[in-house]
Amino acid sequence: MPSCKNCRNDVSKVYDCEHTKFEEYCKECYTELHYYLTEKNK
């Protein structure tokens, strides 16, 4: 089972992209990161 690079919880699915430097994040951490990035630019 993969674990989130940010919160270190074991999760069933992980997400990654250039914003996470292709490290694996759980859905909650990934969503928070993207929300922060998109809201910061407004």
C-alpha positions as CSV (number, residue, x, y, z in Angstrom):
1,M,0.0,0.0,0.0
2,P,1.5,3.4,-1.0
3,S,1.9,6.1,1.6
4,C,1.6,9.9,1.2
5,K,4.9,11.8,1.1
6,N,3.3,14.7,3.0
7,C,1.2,13.2,5.8
8,R,2.8,9.7,5.7
9,N,-0.6,8.0,5.9
10,D,-1.1,4.7,4.1
11,V,-3.6,5.3,1.3
12,S,-5.2,3.2,-1.4
13,K,-4.5,5.7,-4.2
14,V,-1.8,8.4,-4.6
15,Y,-1.5,11.4,-6.9
16,D,1.5,13.1,-8.3
17,C,2.4,15.9,-10.8
18,E,5.0,18.5,-11.4
19,H,3.7,20.5,-8.5
20,T,4.5,17.7,-6.1
21,K,7.9,17.1,-7.8
22,F,6.3,13.8,-8.8
23,E,6.2,12.6,-5.2
24,E,3.1,10.7,-4.2
25,Y,0.5,12.5,-2.2
26,C,-2.9,11.3,-0.9
27,K,-6.0,12.9,-2.2
28,E,-6.4,15.3,0.7
29,C,-2.8,16.6,0.7
30,Y,-2.9,16.8,-3.1
31,T,-6.1,18.8,-3.1
32,E,-4.8,21.2,-0.4
33,L,-1.6,21.8,-2.4
34,H,-3.5,22.5,-5.6
35,Y,-6.0,24.8,-3.8
36,Y,-3.1,26.7,-2.2
37,L,-1.3,27.1,-5.6
38,T,-4.4,28.2,-7.5
39,E,-5.7,30.6,-4.8
40,K,-2.3,32.1,-4.2
41,N,-2.3,33.4,-7.8
42,K,-5.6,35.3,-7.6
